[in-house]
Amino acid sequence: MTQVRNVYCIGRNYALHARELGNEVPKEPIVFLKPTHAVVPFAGKLSLPGTAGEVHHEAEIVLRIAKRYERGAAADELVDAMTLGLDLTLRDVQSALKRDGHPWLAAKGFPNSAPVCPWMPFPGSAAAAAAEFELRINGKTAQRGCAKDMLFPFSRLLAFLGERFGLDAGDVVFTGTPAGVGPLSSGDALELIWDGTPVGSCTVELL
């Protein structure tokens, strides 16, 4: 797997997802981080915590940064590859953290919480925004999304990250999840689909 530096994640980037969790639609990107240890291949058995409440799936487009951000750079200049992945969330833990006003790391940063499919060439922002992606669980569609429905499109996200925090080669960006998030069960068979083509599969193992 390609060496990963920073793992940026965007919360509530699809209005329907924000509303399904009872959250306000944000006026600017909500950013959180995951440790690099969270990033694993979306393949084989995916071992996840089974004693901390529900583990929710959040299927997302993931971008890989190829060069250092400079003011005004567009996504097509910065991104060399993309894939699909899951931002896995301990939802009960997150709810408690949000209630107490604490950071989300304990709910978002556990090992294996950011599985990603193999990287594929970035087709450009326009083409990527026109394609649908899908998560199937046990053969049934659980989530379906399209980047054109994002509140903050790729270039705006990367400009926000680059100017606030910095972006450089090896950073990855989870761009947010569409509606349809929900809990996983041990033995669930997961498949991620990009533009009608399967790009990865794995089986959940709750420990």
N, C-alpha and C positions, 0 to 999 in steps of 0.2 A: 504494500500500500504506500502511496505517495506520502512523503513527510509532511505532516500538518503542523502549522504554527498556531495561530489564534483561531478559535472556533467561535464566531459571532452568530447569534441566533436572534431572529426578529419575532416578537410576539404580536399577536392580533393584527396581522397584515391582511386579513380577509374579513370584511364586515360581518358576514354571516357567522364566522367562527367566534368573533368577539361577542356577538349577541347570544350564541348558543351557551356560552359560559356565564352570561349575565354581566359582561364587562362593557364599559363604554368604548365606542369606536375611537381610537387614538387620533390626535391631530399631528403627531410626529412619530417616527419609528420608536418602538419600545425594544430596547436592546438588552440581552443578557448573554453570558458566556458559559461555555462548557469546557471542562478540562480536555486536553488532547487525548487522555486515556479513555474518554467516552467514545471516541471514533473507532469503529470496528467494521469489518466487512459485513454487508447484508447477505449472509450466506451461511449454510449449515445450521447448527443449533445456536440460537440467540439466548444466552443465559441472563435472566433478569431477576431482581429481588421479588420474592413472593410473599414477604411477611410485613410489608410496609403499606398495605392498602393497595388500591387499584393502580395498575400500570397502564396508562393511556397511550395509544398510538397517535402520532401527528405526522402525517406524510407531507414532505416538503421538497421543493426544488433546492438543490445545493449548488452553489457557485464556487469555483476555485480561482483565486486571484493569482495572476502571473507576474505582476510587476508592481512597483511602489506607486501608490496613489499620488497624483499631482492635481491641484485644483483645476476643475473643469473637465477632467478625464471622464469619458463615458464608459458604460459597462462593456461595450464592444472592444474598447482599448485595454481594459483591465482583466477581463475574464478569458482564460484559455480553455476551460473545461467545465462541464456541469454533470450532475447526476441527480438521482433521487435518493432520499434518505428518510429516516424517522427521527424526530425529536421526541424521544420517549420521556414520559412525565409521571412521577409518582403523584397522582392527582390529590389524594387525601393529604399528603405531606404539603403539597403546594397550597392547598386551601388553608391549612393551619398557618403556614408561613405568611400568606397574604393577610390573613386575619390579624396577625400580630405585627404586621409591618416589617417583616424580615426579608432578606434576599432569598431568591429562589434556588440557590445552588444545591441544597440538599434534595430538592425535588427534581432537578434537571441534570445534575452533574455526576450521577452514579456511573460506575463502569458499564460499558456497552450501551449507554443511553443515546448514542448517536450513530447507529449503523447506516452505512452508505453503500450503494451499488457501485460497480466499476465506473470510472470516469469515462465520459465520452466528449468529443469535441463540442465546444459551444457553438451553436448555429447562428448566433447573433440574437440580439434582444427581440427583434420583431418576430423572427421565426419561433423563438422559445415562448413568446407570449401568445402565439397562435395555437400552440399544441396543448392538448389535455394530458394530465397525469392522473394516475389512479392507484389506490391501494385496494387489493382484494384480500379478504380473510376467508380461508376455507372455501375459495372459489367464488365468493360473493363480494360485490363492490361495497367497500366500507367508506371510502372517501374518493371524491373526484374533484379536480381543481384545474384552473387555468390561470397562468400568470397575468393575463389581461384583467383579471378581477382583483389583483392586488391593490390595496390602498396606496402603497408606495412602490412604484416600479423599480426595476433593477438599478438604473442609473441614479435615481434619487436615494435609494438605500446605500449604494456604495459611496456616493458623495457625503452622505450623513456620517457613515462610519469613518471614511477617510479623513474628514475634517475634524471630527470629534475625537477619534481614537487612533487613527492611522491604519493603513492597509499596505500589505506588502506581499511578495511572492510566497505562496504556501499557506496563506490565510484562507479559510473557508467560511462561507456565509450560508446559513440555513435561512431561507427567505420567508418563512411563515407557512402556516397550514390552513387549508380550507375547512369548511364545516364538515361534521361527521366524526369527530374524534370520539373515542370510547375505549373501554377496558379490553385488555388482552387476557387470554386464558392459556394455561399450559397446554401445549400440543397444537395451538393454532398454527396453521400454515399461511404464511404471508407472501404476497407477490406484489411487486411494484411494476407499473406499466407506464411507459412513456410513448405518447403518440401512437397508441395501439400495439406497441411492441414490449414484451416482458424484458425487464433489465436486471431483475434480481429476485431471489426467493430465499426464504429461511423458515425455520420452525421455532416457535417460542418455547422456552423451558423456564418455568418459574421455580426458583430455588428457595 
